[in-house]
Amino acid sequence: MAIFFACLSLIVSALFIVAGVLVLKADKVTYKSCQVLTRGFKNPILGTVPTSSDGSRDYRVDAGILWDRKENKVIDQGKLSNESISSLFR
């Protein structure tokens, strides 16, 4: 059992190292524009990236809607599009 957890920790460590290298090699200008677009660290994780800026839809955001049953209202949901994420790591 100890070997399993040792292998698991090595795999998780390797994934974090690869993710760190990818972030360090990312295009800095595109990274900053995506950071300004998301307006916070938690927004991309929660799916609450603003879907429009200055009244027009932003092409870097995949938009959707959600019906909140508790409050009976429609909520905009957004996430960074695959194209904007892939442009970071070119």
Secondary structure, DSSP 4 states (H G I P E B T S, - for coil): -HHHHHHHHHHHHHHHHHHHHHHHHS-HHHHHHHHHHHTSSHHHHHTB--SEETTEE-TTEEEEEEEETTTTEEEEEEEE-HHHHHHHT-
